[in-house]
């Protein structure tokens, strides 16, 4: 099989070939690095490519496999890491000029777990400045380009990872999701993006983030690969008090079961309001496809979502506190979108912060109640397909909305509420716009029940109109 | 609800925040407008009886831990 074809396999497909020695981790990593070099001028998906380290890791894993030391399905698999996740001894910029020389001493816990599973770290991936936005238009390291339409955004903030997975540069990339930053690149780049339950995966080593609702999660080319990566990442970390000591099930065991008799909830409010007609049509078709697979439909109401905009009070305040030490010393090194959005947070009153936390609680309770009646919820992942890189506004329902910077938030309208509930949510490709831009459907599940989400997502993936499609740039020689 | 720029700037200056020029205040205005608009929506919502928050419990989902 040619290298280009090997890079288009999923982890589930290639892992058995690595195990038997049919595919060499060294040759696979060489091929992935060559593709990364080839596409970097087009996609700008990396901040740092780790050529020497990746080749050293690949050689180590190849020798280990030859000795019979098989570690599991991630062994010998090239992956990417978002550049706000600490890598010991390797520059971790968080997408900002302020930290352009920052070299952490230790790996983040998720990086340690990936290395322990034998994964090969190909590089540190480009992102929105400080991971604070949905575009990945980085003012210091340049914008990441959407592989399906290069003049469009890949989504953010984990845009480099989305672009790399969509083009076969990496088999999986680790992103971070504080308001949709894994799921939005997932939907805009046409890949699977998972935000698992808050507390399932350690955040230790995730740099310059809010203390309320961030998650490190995988982007992959299939649902089964998402399950494999979560298997490696999940688990209690005694040094991260946000993790919860619960058993981690065998996620792959939940796959390939039929969906007959499951119940899906279709929100009657909020989640299908202010949504582009092409997106709504694609998601409605996904719902019909699930019905044909035997899933029962119930309309559900989440009336408190009317107040979900208040959730931003807490994130505004968190942001200004998080950035305080950096802004004080390096205000002139900030891009204007991040700087002025962050500085607005200092005007949030404590009283209003408390209100936001109460609204968060009400929304959590409402989701918990609804998820007693149904097994999962279905929503669009984003209200629009990927906007252009140069777009400052998008128009929805006749009104203009800011795409980035102060006052923005429209793109994460359907993803950010689940950062507040902490519930697991996954995006799966469900078709394309007339322009050829990917569209994603989001499934939301019960706390710590990612297995059900994987089962549903994989069942749908098998009939999705997106299956088997690749962006033309992925074939660039 | 409108708060004048001078009031906002004075509040921040007095509480050891970041000083902002008039032109910078204009740049952050859309974020503040969104904040104030969402705050207005909350006016009718009774938040006085909301229970205290807590960590998510495993038995809300499929795998309870004993």
Interface residues (C-beta under 8 A of the other chain):
Chain A: X197 X198 X199 X244 X245 X246 X247 X249 X306 X307 X309 X310 X312 X313 X316 X327 X328 X331 X336 X340 X341 X343 X344 X346 X347 X348 X352 X355 X357 X358 X359 X360 X361 X362 X364 X365 X368 X402 X405 X406 X407 X408 X409 X422 X445 X446 X447 X448 X449 X451 X452
Chain B: X8 X11 X12 X15 X17 X18 X20 X24 X27 X28 X29 X30 X31 X32 X33 X34 X35 X37 X38 X39 X41 X42 X45 X47 X50 X51 X52 X53 X55 X56 X57 X58 X60 X61 X62 X63 X65
